[in-house]
Amino acid sequence: MLRGLIRWHKWLSWLLTIFLLFFAVSGIILNHRSALSDIDISRGLLPPSYRYNNWNQGSMVGTLSVAPGRNLVYGYSGIWSTDSLANRFTDFSKGLPRAADRRMIRALREAPSGTLFAVTPYNLYQYQKNQWNVHPLGIKRGDAHFTDLTFKGDSMLVLSRSELFLSLPPYTHFTQLPLKKPEGYKPQASLFRTLWMLHSGALFGTVGILIVDVIGVLLIILIVTGILISLYRIRTRKNKQKKLRNNTIVKRWNSSLQWHNWVGKSFFILLLLITLTGMFLRPPLLVPIARTKVPTVPGTALHSDNPWEDKLRKLRYDPTAGDWLLSSSEGFFSLRSLDAEPQRVASPPPVSVMGVNVLEQEADGLWVVGSFSGIYLWDRAAQTTFDYISRELVQPARGGMPSFDNAICGFSPHFAQGPLVVDYRKGAFFTTSNLPSPPMPEGLAPGSISLWQVALEAHTGRLFIPHTTLSLLYIFVAGLFILVIIISGYIVYKKRYVKSRKTEKK
């Protein structure tokens, strides 16, 4: 049995060496998004599916009509100016940061005065003197990323993942509007989010993040020492066959083995915990916990006086219903006023657990709702939802798994050819005509991508396996193999080294 465990430990480790290194290094990078946000990588260095083509990969998420026959296209690639037929594009991103993560446009809006504002995850921008300039909020706020920007009349509302800010002309000062607890609120968090924050260490703040970083470094040490053990063992056997003895190699082998054993046995529980929590963040283990709620633990980052901490996604005013429509990780809520108690909306359209990407109201009062679970036409009054493309009636749902057939990231009603839907993988297409989609500007492809995003793609396996059902199972399968490696290594250590020492003492 011991020999079998040694073989499993050795050969599985060799098989997964590169993937384990990617897990460790990418995990450390993912914990420091802001610090590394200025570092980009050319998409041309990645597999073809990551290169900008036909406005895919979020290069277009929306448009803004600023004058008859003139539209602004925005997305992860910045902002572009074009005509209503999308015949010609000119760069409209002057003043925005060059780094991909910092020029990712979440929303672009025009004030009643004609002034343009845009929001990225990190800053609010105002268009002045033919370029974009950072527009400070002038108020202390948390470190949550911005998610949305909207206007009602001349009132500007800026939404982050945790807070709502209001400003009136000339928009030099912002006031935080504390949203009330929603109907039926309990201080709970989803089990998915709890495990995700435990996996990253963020559940315990900076200290927890640093501990997980250390675990990443220790995993790298385990990988390197494991490789050295195998290489030194091969050289030792060759020397033995030649009846030679190289004490230096023997010493290095012993040193590598001691380090390998010490790290493995000392951090066995933490390595198991990191692996198991990671496995629950992707299917199939994600499915049973996705909507499960657990009480927040006092003293952790999830326990907050703010009932909307890291939950806010988009905000729109619905003139037809006469209320505000709030999209959050907890679903849709309506508010008669921004200081009213949010009420959960009945019969919402399906939305991916990754959140809403499209939330636009049409002239007839119906809502276009798009996410990685598809794109839908939602009649709030009738509480009915139709597939936006096929126009077939669909059943309301609280949420859904990301789709690889209709992973919708963008939408535009502003082109003469008809409504334009943007699929994250396949790119843009018109829904009411067979006309070709708008051409991308010269120089946009292959594009750039942030180091943080590359780390995320590597950590989840999408960098190695195309966006298919198999990529969803990558974490689960890799996690099972890693569990076998960790447990078999620990058993071998206990049986071979700890037991032998006890025998020697006797």
Secondary structure, DSSP 8 states (H G I E B T S, - for coil): -HHHHHHHHHHHHHHHHHHHHHHHHHHHHHTTTTTTTT-EEEGGGS-GGGS--TTTTTT--EEEEEETTEEEEEETTEEEEEETT---EEE--TTS-SSGGGS---EEEE-TTS-EEEE-SS-EEEEETTEEEE----S---S--EEEEEEETTEEEEEESS-EEEE-TT---EEE------TT--SEEEHHHHHHHHHHSGGGHHHHHHHHHHHHHHHHHHHHHHHHHHHHHHHHHHHHHTT---HHHHHHHHHHHHHHHHHHHHTHHHHHHHHHHHHTTSTTTHHHHTT-EEE--TTSTT--S-TTTTTEEEEEEETTTTEEEEEETTEEEEESSTTS--EE-SS----BTT-EEEEEE-TTS-EEEEETTEEEEEETTTTEEEETTT--EE---S-B---SSS-EEEEES-STT--EEEETTTEEEESS---------TT-SS-EEEHHHHHHHHHHTTTTS-SSHHHHHHHHHHHHHHHHHHHHHHHHIIIIIIHHHHHHH-
